[in-house]
C-alpha cells in the first residue's frame, strides 16, 4: 500500500506537512509527496510541478492550475495509490471530480485557511467535503463557514514535540517589572489593517514599546507609516529563523495576535501560530473579542481580550497592574495539555485512515 500527499506549494512553506509524514514514518508506510515548486527550489524527496506565479495574469495563473491538475492526475493514474492526502480547500476543489470518482472515502482533506474558491465553487467544495474520509482543520472556528456535511477533525498548527517539551520544562518567570510594556508582533507581517490600528494606538506613548519581528507583504507599508508619523517606539527586525523565536522574544511582555475580522479572511475563525507561542513560552498575548482566539483566552486565561483597538493602552496597563502569575501559568499548562489530547486523537484518526484496508 502506498500513500500520496498532494501539496500546492513548496515544502518549506508548510510546517504542517510533517504532522502527517511523521505518522506515515512511524507506521512504516511508503508515500510520495507531489508539490507545486513555485520557487524553483528543487526540494529533495518531492515529485515537482514547476511553474512560478510571479508576474502572471489571472488567465495564465488559471492555466497553470489546470496544468497542475493534469500533472497530478497523470501521477495518480500511474501509481494507483491506496490513499490520498490533499492539502488546501483550493486543491480539493481542483481535483474534486477525480477524487470523488476514484478515491471516495479514501482521501483526507487538510484545510488551514479560507479562500475565495470555496465560495465561488460551493457545490464542488461541498461534494469534495462530503466524500472525504475526514477533513482536518486547524481551527474549530472554521465550522462556522465550512459545509455542515463534513467529518471534521481538529489538527492544531503546532509540532507535538514542542508541546511535550514545554509541559516538562521549568517555566519562565513572568514579570512586568519594567516601566515599559514590550508588545511584539512575530511571524508573517501581512495584516496591514490590524497592524496599523495597533501601532497608532500605542505610537509615541512612553509606556509602550513595539517590535515587528518577521517579514511580509505589508511590512514596507508599516515602515513608511512609522517614518511619516515619526513614531519613535516601534522597531522592525525583519526575517528570522524559526529556532530563534525564543531568543527574539526574551524581553517581550505581550505578544500581539490582533487580526482583521473580514469576510475575505474569515479572521474571526482563525487560530494563529502566535497563540501557541504564547502558551509555549509563557508570554501573555492580546486578541480580538468575538473570535475563536478570544474563546481560547477567555477559557484558559493566558492573555488579554479587546473589543476595540482604542482600548489597547488601558487594557495593557490594567493587565500589568492586576497580573496573576499563578493563574496565568496554570492557564498555559491547561491549554497545552488539551492541545496534546487533541493531537493524540488526530494521530489515532490518521493512523486508522492510513492502515485500514
C-alpha positions, 0 to 999 in steps of 0.5 A: 500500500502506498500513500500520496500527499498532494501539496500546492506549494513548496515544502518549506512553506508548510510546517504542517506537512510533517504532522502527517509524514511523521505518522506515515514514518512511524507506521512504516508506510511508503508515500510520495509527496507531489508539490507545486515548486513555485520557487524553483527550489528543487526540494529533495524527496518531492515529485515537482510541478514547476511553474512560478506565479510571479508576474502572471495574469489571472488567465495564465495563473488559471492555466497553470492550475489546470496544468497542475491538475493534469500533472497530478492526475497523470501521477495518480493514474500511474501509481494507483495509490491506496490513499490520498492526502490533499492539502488546501480547500483550493486543491480539493476543489481542483481535483474534486471530480477525480477524487470523488470518482476514484478515491471516495472515502479514501482521501483526507482533506487538510484545510488551514485557511479560507479562500475565495474558491470555496465560495465561488465553487460551493457545490464542488467544495461541498461534494469534495467535503462530503466524500472525504474520509475526514477533513482536518482543520486547524481551527474549530472556528472554521465550522462556522463557514465550512459545509455542515456535511463534513467529518471534521477533525481538529489538527492544531498548527503546532509540532507535538514535540514542542508541546511535550517539551514545554509541559516538562520544562521549568517555566519562565518567570513572568514579570512586568517589572519594567516601566515599559510594556514590550508588545511584539508582533512575530511571524508573517507581517501581512495584516496591514489593517490590524497592524496599523490600528495597533501601532497608532494606538500605542505610537509615541506613548512612553509606556509602550514599546513595539517590535515587528519581528518577521517579514511580509507583504505589508511590512514596507507599508508599516515602515513608511507609516512609522517614518511619516508619523515619526513614531519613535517606539516601534522597531522592525527586525525583519526575517528570522529563523524559526529556532530563534523565536525564543531568543527574539522574544526574551524581553517581550511582555505581550505578544500581539495576535490582533487580526482583521475580522473580514469576510475575505479572511474569515479572521474571526475563525482563525487560530494563529501560530502566535497563540501557541507561542504564547502558551509555549513560552509563557508570554501573555498575548492580546486578541480580538473579542468575538473570535475563536482566539478570544474563546481560547483566552477567555477559557484558559486565561493566558492573555488579554481580550479587546473589543476595540483597538482604542482600548489597547493602552488601558487594557495593557496597563490594567493587565500589568497592574492586576497580573496573576502569575499563578493563574496565568501559568496554570492557564498555559499548562491547561491549554497545552495539555488539551492541545496534546489530547487533541493531537493524540486523537488526530494521530489515532484518526490518521493512523486508522485512515492510513492502515485500514484496508 
